[in-house]
Amino acid sequence: MTVWPFAHRALADRRGAGRWFTGALERFAPSHIDIWDSSVGRGHDALEDTDIIAIPGGNTFDLLDTLQSFGLLLTLRIFLEQGGRVYGGSAGAILMGNDITISASHSK
């Protein structure tokens, strides 16, 4: 499993989200969890041994910005086309829709 906590801008927050995710899955004894707190130098080949990409919540717009900035939307598309699976929580789930406009809050 690979975790993309990119819905958080601050590195410390990304690392915290990664630790939370790892702790939440501990009882299932996963064989390997790779936390991408930075996407620099990583592309589709870095997902070679990954069955699932987990994209936890946070700020949907920050998530999309990071994925676009580092070319990870294409990486994600290739991963899915090759049979990979994605778990999206909150911002990560919204990312899997047709667009992210649902995440915009409008108060009247």
TIMI-2910 file (N, C-alpha, C, CB; in pm, 1 decimal, decimal comma, always signed):
<rs>
+----------+----------+----------+----------+----------+----------+----------+----------+----------+----------+----------+----------+------+
!      n_x !      n_y !      n_z !     ca_x !     ca_y !     ca_z !      c_x !      c_y !      c_z !     cb_x !     cb_y !     cb_z ! resn !
+----------+----------+----------+----------+----------+----------+----------+----------+----------+----------+----------+----------+------+
!    +83,7 !   -116,9 !     +0,0 !     +0,0 !     +0,0 !     +0,0 !    +88,6 !   +123,7 !     +0,0 !    -95,5 !     -0,5 !   +120,7 !  Met !
!    +43,4 !   +222,3 !    -74,9 !   +110,4 !   +351,5 !    -77,6 !    +10,7 !   +456,9 !    -32,3 !   +166,5 !   +384,0 !   -219,9 !  Thr !
!    +53,3 !   +545,3 !    +56,0 !    -33,2 !   +651,6 !   +106,6 !    +13,8 !   +784,9 !    +50,6 !    -33,7 !   +654,2 !   +261,9 !  Val !
!    -80,5 !   +858,0 !     -7,8 !    -54,2 !   +991,9 !    -60,1 !   -125,6 !  +1093,4 !    +28,4 !   -100,7 !  +1004,9 !   -208,9 !  Trp !
!    -61,8 !  +1145,6 !   +130,4 !   -126,6 !  +1242,9 !   +219,8 !   -114,2 !  +1387,1 !   +170,0 !    -66,8 !  +1232,5 !   +359,0 !  Pro !
!   -130,0 !  +1405,5 !    +39,1 !   -104,7 !  +1535,9 !    -22,8 !   -217,4 !  +1636,3 !     -3,6 !    -80,4 !  +1517,9 !   -168,7 !  Phe !
!   -320,0 !  +1601,1 !    +70,0 !   -426,8 !  +1698,1 !    +99,1 !   -384,7 !  +1789,7 !   +213,7 !   -559,5 !  +1625,2 !   +134,5 !  Ala !
!   -260,2 !  +1775,5 !   +255,9 !   -200,6 !  +1862,0 !   +358,6 !    -78,3 !  +1928,3 !   +297,1 !   -162,2 !  +1780,8 !   +488,8 !  His !
!    -68,0 !  +2058,6 !   +308,5 !    +45,9 !  +2131,2 !   +249,2 !   +174,3 !  +2114,6 !   +330,4 !    +12,5 !  +2279,7 !   +237,0 !  Arg !
!   +162,4 !  +2124,2 !   +461,7 !   +281,6 !  +2120,5 !   +547,6 !   +336,5 !  +1978,2 !   +557,7 !   +248,6 !  +2174,9 !   +688,6 !  Ala !
!   +467,9 !  +1966,7 !   +545,0 !   +533,7 !  +1836,9 !   +552,8 !   +501,8 !  +1766,2 !   +684,2 !   +684,4 !  +1853,1 !   +537,4 !  Leu !
!   +503,2 !  +1839,0 !   +794,5 !   +473,0 !  +1778,4 !   +924,9 !   +332,1 !  +1720,8 !   +926,4 !   +488,8 !  +1881,9 !  +1037,9 !  Ala !
!   +237,0 !  +1789,8 !   +864,3 !    +99,7 !  +1740,3 !   +857,6 !    +89,4 !  +1616,4 !   +769,5 !     +6,7 !  +1849,3 !   +805,2 !  Asp !
!   +165,7 !  +1614,8 !   +660,7 !   +167,1 !  +1496,1 !   +574,0 !   +222,3 !  +1375,9 !   +649,2 !   +250,9 !  +1522,0 !   +446,9 !  Arg !
!   +329,0 !  +1398,8 !   +721,0 !   +388,9 !  +1288,9 !   +797,7 !   +294,2 !  +1241,1 !   +907,7 !   +523,1 !  +1333,0 !   +859,2 !  Arg !
!   +225,4 !  +1335,8 !   +970,7 !   +127,4 !  +1300,3 !  +1073,6 !    +13,1 !  +1217,3 !  +1016,3 !    +72,0 !  +1426,2 !  +1139,1 !  Gly !
!    -34,5 !  +1255,4 !   +899,0 !   -140,9 !  +1179,2 !   +833,1 !    -91,6 !  +1039,4 !   +798,4 !   -189,5 !  +1251,9 !   +705,9 !  Ala !
!    +32,5 !  +1029,4 !   +755,1 !    +90,8 !   +898,2 !   +724,9 !   +101,0 !   +810,9 !   +848,1 !   +228,0 !   +914,5 !   +663,0 !  Gly !
!   +143,4 !   +870,1 !   +960,1 !   +151,8 !   +794,0 !  +1085,3 !    +13,4 !   +748,9 !  +1131,0 !   +218,7 !   +878,4 !  +1195,1 !  Arg !
!    -85,6 !   +838,0 !  +1117,6 !   -221,8 !   +801,9 !  +1156,6 !   -270,2 !   +684,5 !  +1073,4 !   -317,2 !   +922,1 !  +1140,7 !  Trp !
!   -248,1 !   +690,3 !   +943,0 !   -294,3 !   +584,6 !   +854,0 !   -226,7 !   +452,1 !   +887,3 !   -267,7 !   +622,3 !   +708,1 !  Phe !
!    -96,6 !   +457,6 !   +909,1 !    -22,0 !   +337,0 !   +945,2 !    -74,8 !   +277,8 !  +1075,5 !   +128,0 !   +368,2 !   +958,2 !  Thr !
!    -99,4 !   +363,1 !  +1175,5 !   -152,8 !   +316,0 !  +1302,9 !   -291,0 !   +255,5 !  +1289,5 !   -156,9 !   +428,7 !  +1401,8 !  Gly !
!   -373,7 !   +314,6 !  +1204,9 !   -509,8 !   +264,3 !  +1185,9 !   -509,5 !   +125,4 !  +1121,9 !   -590,6 !   +361,6 !  +1099,4 !  Ala !
!   -408,8 !    +95,8 !  +1042,0 !   -403,0 !    -34,2 !   +973,7 !   -318,4 !   -137,6 !  +1045,4 !   -350,0 !    -16,0 !   +835,5 !  Leu !
!   -254,2 !    -96,9 !  +1152,9 !   -160,3 !   -184,3 !  +1224,0 !   -220,2 !   -320,0 !  +1259,1 !   -112,8 !   -116,5 !  +1350,3 !  Glu !
!   -344,4 !   -322,2 !  +1305,2 !   -406,4 !   -448,7 !  +1348,7 !   -427,0 !   -546,7 !  +1233,5 !   -540,2 !   -420,8 !  +1415,4 !  Arg !
!   -422,0 !   -497,9 !  +1109,3 !   -436,8 !   -584,7 !   +993,1 !   -303,1 !   -638,4 !   +943,1 !   -506,5 !   -510,0 !   +881,9 !  Phe !
!   -195,5 !   -593,8 !  +1005,0 !    -58,7 !   -636,5 !   +973,5 !    -27,0 !   -631,0 !   +824,4 !    -36,4 !   -776,8 !  +1023,9 !  Ala !
!    -38,1 !   -511,6 !   +765,0 !     -4,0 !   -501,8 !   +622,4 !   +143,1 !   -531,3 !   +600,5 !    -38,4 !   -362,2 !   +567,5 !  Pro !
!   +175,1 !   -589,3 !   +486,2 !   +314,4 !   -626,8 !   +461,1 !   +403,3 !   -505,2 !   +439,6 !   +323,0 !   -718,4 !   +340,3 !  Ser !
!   +345,9 !   -397,6 !   +384,1 !   +427,4 !   -278,5 !   +359,9 !   +337,3 !   -158,1 !   +336,5 !   +521,7 !   -299,7 !   +239,0 !  His !
!   +371,1 !    -47,1 !   +399,4 !   +302,4 !    +79,4 !   +374,4 !   +408,5 !   +183,2 !   +342,6 !   +214,4 !   +123,4 !   +497,3 !  Ile !
!   +398,1 !   +242,9 !   +225,8 !   +492,4 !   +345,4 !   +181,1 !   +421,2 !   +480,4 !   +187,9 !   +545,1 !   +315,7 !    +35,3 !  Asp !
!   +471,2 !   +569,2 !   +272,7 !   +412,4 !   +702,0 !   +288,0 !   +488,9 !   +799,1 !   +198,7 !   +415,5 !   +748,7 !   +437,6 !  Ile !
!   +418,8 !   +861,5 !   +106,0 !   +482,0 !   +960,9 !    +19,0 !   +458,0 !  +1097,8 !    +80,2 !   +425,9 !   +953,7 !   -127,8 !  Trp !
!   +548,7 !  +1143,4 !   +164,8 !   +531,7 !  +1278,5 !   +219,8 !   +586,7 !  +1382,2 !   +122,1 !   +602,4 !  +1291,2 !   +357,5 !  Asp !
!   +658,4 !  +1334,7 !    +21,1 !   +706,0 !  +1419,7 !    -87,4 !   +697,3 !  +1337,0 !   -214,8 !   +853,2 !  +1471,9 !    -61,6 !  Ser !
!   +662,7 !  +1399,5 !   -324,8 !   +652,2 !  +1324,5 !   -449,7 !   +772,2 !  +1347,9 !   -540,8 !   +524,6 !  +1362,2 !   -522,4 !  Ser !
!   +868,9 !  +1422,1 !   -493,5 !   +984,9 !  +1454,2 !   -575,2 !  +1057,6 !  +1325,0 !   -614,0 !  +1080,2 !  +1550,6 !   -499,5 !  Val !
!  +1078,9 !  +1309,6 !   -743,2 !  +1152,9 !  +1194,5 !   -792,9 !  +1073,6 !  +1065,9 !   -797,2 !  +1272,2 !  +1173,8 !   -710,1 !  Gly !
!   +943,7 !  +1074,2 !   -772,5 !   +862,3 !   +952,9 !   -775,0 !   +764,1 !   +959,5 !   -890,5 !   +787,4 !   +933,9 !   -641,5 !  Arg !
!   +746,6 !   +848,2 !   -953,4 !   +651,9 !   +839,1 !  -1062,9 !   +586,4 !   +703,2 !  -1060,7 !   +720,4 !   +864,4 !  -1197,8 !  Gly !
!   +531,3 !   +665,1 !  -1173,1 !   +456,8 !   +540,0 !  -1179,3 !   +542,0 !   +418,5 !  -1141,3 !   +400,4 !   +521,2 !  -1318,1 !  His !
!   +669,2 !   +417,4 !  -1179,5 !   +754,3 !   +302,9 !  -1147,8 !   +772,0 !   +283,0 !   -997,6 !   +889,6 !   +320,0 !  -1212,9 !  Asp !
!   +752,8 !   +387,7 !   -918,3 !   +762,4 !   +374,9 !   -771,9 !   +642,4 !   +301,0 !   -713,2 !   +774,0 !   +513,1 !   -707,3 !  Ala !
!   +541,9 !   +275,9 !   -795,9 !   +421,5 !   +204,4 !   -749,7 !   +422,3 !    +58,0 !   -792,7 !   +295,4 !   +272,8 !   -803,1 !  Leu !
!   +534,8 !    +12,2 !   -841,0 !   +546,1 !   -122,6 !   -895,9 !   +495,1 !   -231,8 !   -800,8 !   +689,7 !   -150,3 !   -931,2 !  Glu !
!   +523,6 !   -221,1 !   -673,5 !   +483,4 !   -323,4 !   -576,4 !   +359,8 !   -284,4 !   -496,8 !   +597,0 !   -351,3 !   -481,4 !  Asp !
!   +284,2 !   -186,1 !   -545,6 !   +168,9 !   -135,4 !   -472,9 !    +40,1 !   -191,8 !   -530,1 !   +166,0 !    +16,9 !   -476,5 !  Thr !
!    -49,6 !   -239,5 !   -442,0 !   -182,5 !   -283,7 !   -486,2 !   -285,4 !   -173,5 !   -467,7 !   -226,0 !   -409,2 !   -409,5 !  Asp !
!   -264,9 !    -90,8 !   -364,0 !   -363,2 !    +11,3 !   -327,2 !   -291,7 !   +143,7 !   -301,6 !   -444,5 !    -32,4 !   -201,9 !  Ile !
!   -348,0 !   +251,3 !   -356,1 !   -306,6 !   +386,1 !   -317,6 !   -415,7 !   +438,5 !   -225,6 !   -284,6 !   +481,1 !   -443,7 !  Ile !
!   -377,3 !   +479,5 !   -107,4 !   -471,2 !   +539,6 !    -12,6 !   -448,7 !   +690,0 !    -14,1 !   -453,1 !   +480,8 !   +132,2 !  Ala !
!   -557,6 !   +764,3 !    -34,1 !   -548,9 !   +910,0 !    -38,4 !   -640,8 !   +963,6 !    +70,7 !   -588,3 !   +967,0 !   -180,5 !  Ile !
!   -584,4 !   +991,9 !   +189,0 !   -667,2 !  +1038,8 !   +299,9 !   -712,9 !  +1183,5 !   +282,8 !   -591,3 !  +1025,0 !   +429,5 !  Pro !
!   -794,5 !  +1226,2 !   +375,9 !   -856,4 !  +1357,6 !   +369,3 !   -765,6 !  +1472,9 !   +405,0 !   -972,5 !  +1360,5 !   +457,4 !  Gly !
!   -823,8 !  +1589,3 !   +393,1 !   -755,2 !  +1715,8 !   +415,5 !   -820,0 !  +1818,4 !   +324,6 !   -600,9 !  +1704,3 !   +388,6 !  Gly !
!   -740,7 !  +1904,5 !   +267,2 !   -792,2 !  +2007,7 !   +178,5 !   -791,5 !  +1956,6 !    +34,0 !   -708,5 !  +2137,7 !   +191,3 !  Asn !
!   -909,7 !  +1944,4 !    -24,2 !   -923,3 !  +1889,4 !   -158,9 !   -847,6 !  +1972,1 !   -262,2 !  -1070,1 !  +1881,1 !   -197,3 !  Thr !
!   -849,9 !  +2104,2 !   -247,7 !   -782,5 !  +2191,0 !   -344,4 !   -630,9 !  +2177,6 !   -333,9 !   -824,0 !  +2337,1 !   -323,0 !  Phe !
!   -578,2 !  +2163,9 !   -211,7 !   -434,2 !  +2140,1 !   -195,0 !   -395,5 !  +2005,7 !   -255,9 !   -394,9 !  +2144,3 !    -45,1 !  Asp !
!   -479,9 !  +1905,2 !   -235,0 !   -454,9 !  +1772,9 !   -291,0 !   -446,2 !  +1779,8 !   -442,8 !   -564,7 !  +1674,6 !   -248,4 !  Leu !
!   -545,7 !  +1838,0 !   -505,7 !   -546,7 !  +1846,6 !   -651,5 !   -427,9 !  +1928,3 !   -702,4 !   -678,4 !  +1908,6 !   -700,3 !  Leu !
!   -396,9 !  +2038,3 !   -635,9 !   -283,6 !  +2121,8 !   -676,1 !   -153,3 !  +2042,5 !   -673,2 !   -272,5 !  +2244,5 !   -584,6 !  Asp !
!   -131,2 !  +1966,9 !   -566,7 !     -8,4 !  +1888,1 !   -554,6 !     -2,2 !  +1780,6 !   -662,1 !     +1,1 !  +1824,1 !   -415,4 !  Thr !
!   -113,2 !  +1709,7 !   -682,7 !   -113,7 !  +1603,7 !   -783,4 !    -89,9 !  +1660,1 !   -923,5 !   -246,4 !  +1527,4 !   -779,4 !  Leu !
!   -147,1 !  +1776,3 !   -953,5 !   -123,8 !  +1839,6 !  -1082,9 !    +19,8 !  +1888,7 !  -1096,0 !   -220,3 !  +1955,6 !  -1103,1 !  Gln !
!    +71,2 !  +1951,3 !   -991,5 !   +206,8 !  +2008,3 !   -994,6 !   +315,0 !  +1903,8 !  -1018,5 !   +235,2 !  +2080,3 !   -864,9 !  Ser !
!   +295,5 !  +1784,5 !   -965,3 !   +397,8 !  +1680,4 !   -976,1 !   +364,5 !  +1572,5 !  -1078,4 !   +418,8 !  +1616,5 !   -842,5 !  Phe !
!   +260,5 !  +1594,8 !  -1158,2 !   +225,1 !  +1498,0 !  -1261,7 !   +167,7 !  +1367,9 !  -1208,0 !   +344,8 !  +1467,7 !  -1344,0 !  Gly !
!   +117,4 !  +1370,7 !  -1086,5 !    +68,4 !  +1247,8 !  -1025,8 !    -72,1 !  +1208,3 !  -1070,3 !    +70,6 !  +1261,9 !   -877,8 !  Leu !
!   -145,4 !  +1298,7 !  -1134,3 !   -276,0 !  +1258,8 !  -1188,1 !   -257,6 !  +1154,2 !  -1298,0 !   -353,0 !  +1382,1 !  -1243,1 !  Leu !
!   -157,7 !  +1173,8 !  -1383,6 !   -127,4 !  +1074,7 !  -1486,0 !    -78,9 !   +944,6 !  -1422,3 !    -22,0 !  +1129,0 !  -1583,5 !  Leu !
!     +4,5 !   +956,5 !  -1320,9 !    +52,1 !   +838,2 !  -1248,1 !    -66,2 !   +760,6 !  -1191,6 !   +149,2 !   +878,9 !  -1134,3 !  Thr !
!   -161,1 !   +832,5 !  -1132,9 !   -280,4 !   +769,6 !  -1075,9 !   -363,8 !   +703,6 !  -1185,5 !   -365,1 !   +873,4 !   -999,6 !  Leu !
!   -380,9 !   +771,3 !  -1296,1 !   -459,4 !   +715,6 !  -1408,2 !   -396,9 !   +585,7 !  -1459,1 !   -469,6 !   +818,2 !  -1524,2 !  Arg !
!   -265,9 !   +585,6 !  -1479,0 !   -197,0 !   +464,9 !  -1526,2 !   -212,7 !   +352,5 !  -1424,5 !    -46,9 !   +493,7 !  -1551,8 !  Ile !
!   -196,2 !   +385,5 !  -1297,5 !   -211,5 !   +286,9 !  -1189,9 !   -349,9 !   +221,7 !  -1196,6 !   -190,0 !   +353,5 !  -1051,5 !  Phe !
!   -454,3 !   +302,7 !  -1210,9 !   -590,7 !   +250,9 !  -1218,2 !   -613,2 !   +168,3 !  -1345,0 !   -690,8 !   +366,0 !  -1212,7 !  Leu !
!   -561,7 !   +214,7 !  -1456,6 !   -577,2 !   +142,0 !  -1583,5 !   -510,1 !     +5,6 !  -1579,1 !   -519,4 !   +223,5 !  -1698,7 !  Glu !
!   -406,8 !     -7,0 !  -1496,2 !   -335,9 !   -134,2 !  -1483,8 !   -393,7 !   -221,9 !  -1373,2 !   -188,8 !   -109,0 !  -1457,4 !  Gln !
!   -511,8 !   -185,4 !  -1323,6 !   -580,8 !   -269,4 !  -1225,7 !   -556,5 !   -232,8 !  -1080,7 !   -541,4 !   -409,1 !  -1245,7 !  Gly !
!   -484,3 !   -125,1 !  -1055,4 !   -461,6 !    -81,5 !   -917,9 !   -591,4 !    -32,7 !   -855,2 !   -355,4 !    +29,1 !   -913,2 !  Gly !
!   -594,9 !    -31,3 !   -724,4 !   -713,7 !    +14,7 !   -652,1 !   -678,8 !   +138,2 !   -570,2 !   -769,9 !    -97,2 !   -560,4 !  Arg !
!   -780,4 !   +221,8 !   -546,8 !   -762,1 !   +344,3 !   -470,5 !   -864,4 !   +348,6 !   -357,8 !   -774,9 !   +469,1 !   -561,5 !  Val !
!   -816,6 !   +384,4 !   -238,5 !   -905,1 !   +415,7 !   -127,5 !   -895,3 !   +565,8 !   -107,4 !   -867,2 !   +335,6 !     +3,7 !  Tyr !
!  -1006,8 !   +632,7 !   -115,4 !  -1008,2 !   +776,2 !    -92,7 !  -1092,1 !   +809,5 !    +27,7 !  -1059,8 !   +849,8 !   -214,7 !  Gly !
!  -1036,1 !   +882,9 !   +120,0 !  -1109,4 !   +928,3 !   +237,3 !  -1127,3 !  +1078,8 !   +228,1 !  -1035,9 !   +888,8 !   +368,3 !  Gly !
!  -1249,0 !  +1125,8 !   +234,4 !  -1280,1 !  +1268,0 !   +231,7 !  -1223,4 !  +1332,4 !   +105,3 !  -1224,8 !  +1337,7 !   +357,0 !  Ser !
!  -1117,2 !  +1411,5 !   +115,8 !  -1060,3 !  +1477,3 !     -2,2 !  -1019,7 !  +1375,1 !   -108,1 !   -939,1 !  +1562,7 !    +37,4 !  Ala !
!   -967,2 !  +1262,2 !    -64,6 !   -928,3 !  +1156,8 !   -158,9 !  -1048,0 !  +1096,2 !   -229,1 !   -851,2 !  +1047,9 !    -87,2 !  Gly !
!  -1160,8 !  +1085,0 !   -160,4 !  -1283,5 !  +1033,6 !   -222,0 !  -1339,2 !  +1134,7 !   -320,9 !  -1389,0 !  +1000,5 !   -114,5 !  Ala !
!  -1336,4 !  +1261,4 !   -284,0 !  -1385,7 !  +1366,4 !   -374,2 !  -1303,9 !  +1368,2 !   -502,6 !  -1380,3 !  +1505,0 !   -305,3 !  Ile !
!  -1174,5 !  +1344,9 !   -490,8 !  -1086,6 !  +1344,1 !   -607,5 !  -1129,3 !  +1237,8 !   -709,0 !   -941,9 !  +1320,2 !   -564,2 !  Leu !
!  -1191,1 !  +1131,3 !   -664,1 !  -1230,0 !  +1022,3 !   -753,8 !  -1356,3 !  +1054,1 !   -834,0 !  -1251,4 !   +895,4 !   -673,9 !  Met !
!  -1423,1 !  +1165,4 !   -804,2 !  -1543,6 !  +1204,2 !   -877,7 !  -1510,0 !  +1272,8 !  -1009,4 !  -1629,8 !  +1296,2 !   -792,3 !  Gly !
!  -1613,7 !  +1314,7 !  -1080,0 !  -1594,3 !  +1384,3 !  -1208,3 !  -1524,1 !  +1517,5 !  -1191,0 !  -1727,7 !  +1406,3 !  -1277,0 !  Asn !
!  -1551,3 !  +1586,9 !  -1080,6 !  -1483,8 !  +1712,7 !  -1049,7 !  -1489,8 !  +1733,2 !   -898,4 !  -1549,5 !  +1833,7 !  -1126,6 !  Asp !
!  -1421,9 !  +1837,4 !   -851,2 !  -1414,2 !  +1856,9 !   -705,6 !  -1501,1 !  +1971,2 !   -656,4 !  -1271,6 !  +1882,2 !   -664,5 !  Ile !
!  -1592,7 !  +2017,8 !   -740,5 !  -1673,8 !  +2133,9 !   -700,7 !  -1759,6 !  +2107,7 !   -577,1 !  -1763,2 !  +2175,6 !   -815,5 !  Thr !
!  -1789,2 !  +1982,5 !   -548,4 !  -1866,7 !  +1950,5 !   -428,9 !  -1794,2 !  +1994,7 !   -301,0 !  -1895,4 !  +1800,0 !   -423,8 !  Ile !
!  -1662,1 !  +2005,8 !   -307,8 !  -1584,5 !  +2041,0 !   -188,8 !  -1586,1 !  +2190,6 !   -158,8 !  -1442,0 !  +1994,7 !   -205,3 !  Ser !
!  -1631,2 !  +2270,5 !   -252,9 !  -1638,8 !  +2415,3 !   -229,2 !  -1754,7 !  +2442,5 !   -131,8 !  -1658,9 !  +2494,5 !   -365,0 !  Ala !
!  -1727,0 !  +2519,2 !    -28,9 !  -1834,4 !  +2549,2 !    +65,9 !  -1896,6 !  +2683,6 !    +29,3 !  -1781,1 !  +2550,8 !   +212,8 !  Ser !
!  -2025,6 !  +2686,1 !    +29,4 !  -2100,3 !  +2807,7 !     -2,5 !  -2193,1 !  +2835,7 !   +114,6 !  -2180,8 !  +2793,3 !   -137,5 !  His !
!  -2176,7 !  +2947,3 !   +178,6 !  -2267,4 !  +2982,8 !   +287,0 !  -2354,3 !  +3098,8 !   +243,7 !  -2189,7 !  +3018,0 !   +415,3 !  Ser !
!  -2475,9 !  +3096,9 !   +287,9 !  -2569,7 !  +3204,5 !   +252,0 !  -2609,1 !  +3281,7 !   +373,0 !  -2693,7 !  +3149,6 !   +183,6 !  Lys !
+----------+----------+----------+----------+----------+----------+----------+----------+----------+----------+----------+----------+------+
</rs>
